[in-house]
Amino acid sequence: GAMVRQAAVTALAALALLGAFHAAAAQNLPLPPLPYDYNALEPVIDEETMRTHHLAHHKGYTDKLNAALGELREDSQHKHLAKLGVDNLLHRLDQVPSRLRGAIRNNGGGYVNHDLFWKSMRPPTEGNAPQPGSRFTRAIDRDFGSFEAWKATFTASALSVFGSGWAWVVVNDAGELAVVTTPNQDAPDLPPVLGLDVWEHAYYLKYKNRRAEYIEGFYRLIDWDAAEARLASLTDRTEL
Amino acid sequence: LHDLDAAAASQSFKLPDLKYDFGALEPAISAQIMEIHYTKHHQTYVTNLNATLEQYAEAEHKGDVAKMIALQGAIKFNGGGHVNHTLFWENLSPNGGGEPTGAIGDAITKKWGSFDAFKKDMSATTAAVQGSGWGWLAFDPKAKDIKIVTCANQDPCSTTGCVPLLGIDVWEHAYYLDYKNVRPDYLNAIWSVVNWETVGARFDAAK
């Protein structure tokens, strides 16, 4: 009687502990996988850069984000924020307790930014451009005048970032495209459809200080089909 | 900073002479990094500073205040880059390393308890800089004390109100080819080439 009860209590306690451990582990965000091999973006982005960028930098942001979210969950007043999803959380940083705000901003930003960056690219092709007549081509022509004009704007913006940061193509509620930059790992205010990392670690091993060459190479890598799909899902139902 | 005064008079800044070979700071900092850092990055700040100041002088001549204001960001970036790197090359030396003596040595021990405690603090604080920036051991003239400050991008130490004594560049270009993402390894290594003579002289002049 008593012994069976004791054993049951012990077993239940062990299960609860395991459950708690599993819950914590299950809540950890994984490092988003690279959509292609580490050498797939050669010769524009070298394999060593891709490995370091994904397995060291992006992994670092992932681990530190998980640590920060873990701390957030311990905070009974603010733990609901950890359920918002990282993108939403990055737009509600004012609600995050100040002791965790920087960690969430930098590591949450690093986490989502690099995920979008990998997905913004595919193996290089010459003459890479959005499909003629596609939603993206029509939006670029309408909002920038021409593909060449858009390219010039994007290049200038990516070059203008001083220190660490990103260049983005973002879309507003009306489906209009814009080129913006953000410093460090800050998220753009409007949702991005593609992004370019211009932190030095993104290009230094191969290009050293020659950021302009790296930006020129990026155009051969842009996954226009993926960007088009993101634009479609972000835009309202109104036809252009 | 004699070079900067002279340059101001002639309205054209120049890359200062490096007092040692590119390979002199190995293994802490490789010759490859030193060459690119000095001949490309620092040179670009100097070139862009001169170009911006030319535009500024023109705008000032025309009384175009809006243009003058618009150029201030570029003056801060490039001017700060030139000031910071000039200080940086001088506070490194192939004969550097070890522990500081004299007034600066005493001040560090007094404030941190030991040189090792100071090194640990400065390494950790500088490693924590988000994105691009610098870590400085600086003299606060109001508090009449030394402290560790960090600055973003190329904001010079003077923007904190303090006098720079020892600067450590943690832009990725300063260490990436040698250490990749492992900034703490770079910070660990750089202590072996810190020029305490120069740092001490700056402290003596500031206090």
Boltz contact constraints between the chains, C-beta under 6 A:
constraints:
  - contact:
      token1: [A, 52]
      token2: [B, 180]
      max_distance: 6.0
  - contact:
      token1: [A, 56]
      token2: [B, 181]
      max_distance: 6.0
  - contact:
      token1: [A, 57]
      token2: [B, 181]
      max_distance: 6.0
  - contact:
      token1: [A, 106]
      token2: [B, 130]
      max_distance: 6.0
  - contact:
      token1: [A, 162]
      token2: [B, 77]
      max_distance: 6.0
  - contact:
      token1: [A, 162]
      token2: [B, 153]
      max_distance: 6.0
  - contact:
      token1: [A, 163]
      token2: [B, 131]
      max_distance: 6.0
  - contact:
      token1: [A, 163]
      token2: [B, 132]
      max_distance: 6.0
  - contact:
      token1: [A, 163]
      token2: [B, 153]
      max_distance: 6.0
  - contact:
      token1: [A, 164]
      token2: [B, 131]
      max_distance: 6.0
  - contact:
      token1: [A, 164]
      token2: [B, 132]
      max_distance: 6.0
  - contact:
      token1: [A, 184]
      token2: [B, 130]
      max_distance: 6.0
  - contact:
      token1: [A, 184]
      token2: [B, 131]
      max_distance: 6.0
  - contact:
      token1: [A, 200]
      token2: [B, 172]
      max_distance: 6.0
  - contact:
      token1: [A, 200]
      token2: [B, 173]
      max_distance: 6.0
  - contact:
      token1: [A, 201]
      token2: [B, 172]
      max_distance: 6.0
  - contact:
      token1: [A, 204]
      token2: [B, 176]
      max_distance: 6.0
  - contact:
      token1: [A, 208]
      token2: [B, 36]
      max_distance: 6.0
  - contact:
      token1: [A, 209]
      token2: [B, 40]
      max_distance: 6.0
  - contact:
      token1: [A, 209]
      token2: [B, 41]
      max_distance: 6.0
